[in-house]
Amino acid sequence: MQTTVALAAAPFTDGSHEFTFTEVELDDPRPDEVLVRVVATGLCHTDLTVPTMLPAEMFPTVLGHEGTGVVEAVGAEVDGIEVGDHVVMSFRSCGACGSCEAGDVGYCEQNILLNYMGMRADGSTTMRRGEQTVFGSFFGQSSFARHALAYADNCVVVPKDLDLSLLAPYGCGFQTGAGTVLEVLRPAAGESLVVFGAGAVGLAAVAAARGTGVETVVAVDPVAERRRLAEEYGAHAIDPGVEDPPVVDRVKELTGGGASYAIDTTALPAVVLQAQHALRSRGTLVALGLGAPEYTIDAIDLLSRGLVVRSSIEGDADPQKMIPELIRRRADGGFAVDHLVATYPFERIDDAIADTLAGKVVKAVLTW
């Protein structure tokens, strides 16, 4: 079938993020695939970062990995999904490796192949433009498009009365931030959390922590509006541009000597080091940001205070469990994130990118 996509024709360089709208031929769904008419797709920093890392041979490509939409066709081998269902699309996993069988689907042994290589697991591609191959299958969806081919493992059926534009970030950004709190850290009410970077991932972490009763939550961000949003959740907010007192000292003041847990969403090496130093003894830092090839860790501090520094893929969440759980928490008032979303018509993708990078919006969602 013919469908419209926002095409990335070449690797992003020098800060450029160029998308061109064009028609492509999308395969009919295979027996294990689901055809989704896309309603909305979240704009994630991963969509802007990964194209700086891919080789030229993997272009042109179609990105997008926070898609929502309506199912239009279902392959014969797909169970639990029907035509007309509303779905949130997330990342893929094979379901058969040791990690998947243990429930750690984010660490699937086929993760890179299924989510980043621009093709199906068998090496075939799903889209063409004339005689030209178009790489897709990004996170098993490539939802910067009017239609996407997805799978049972990365499609989560959701109630039809919910606004799909508000649910798009649950596929990755909101799931990652909230999952890191709920699945990785699991803080008790009397413990403390500091979040560096109050974008979509960071504020989702703040919302989840406050929603579960964590008393002391601190958000560090240079953007005043994002600090205000964190404060609306009942968090303390720190402007890292204010040097009196320095960020680490201020975090220690607010948390009684250091935070139990820290989350970094910035991928800035200097900020990651700040996050480490802001911990109490035996505290845990989770680095979520994608971008910097290396981080500097203070080894003496790490070894002398029994700290844990780790990463997390998608907040260690299983989308089939986490997305319904976050929707339930949203309904109960324990995960209030709707107001973080700003919608843009898909043709304004350039504006959405510019506003996101400038800090004017927390979470841009593109709609057809």
Buried (B, 14 or more C-beta within 10 A) or exposed (E): EEBBBBBBEEBBEEEEBBBEEBEBEBBEBBEBBBBBBBBBBBBBBBBBBBBBEBEEEBBBBBBBBBBBBBBBBBBEEBEEBEEEBBBBBBBBBBEEBEBBEEEBBBBBBBBEBBBBBBBBBEEEBBBBBEEEBBBBBBBBBBBBBBBBBBBBBBBBBBEEEBEBBBBBBBBBBBBBBBBBBBBBBEBEEEBBBBBBBBBBBBBBBBBBBBBBEBBBBBBBBBBEEBBEBBEBBEBBBBBBEEEEEBBBEBBBEBBEEBBBBBBBBBBBBEBBBBBBBBBBEEBBBBBBBBBBEEBEBBEEBBEEBEBEBEBBBBBBBBBBBBBBBBBEBBEEEBBBBEEBBBBBEBEBBEBBBBBBBEBBBBBBBBBB
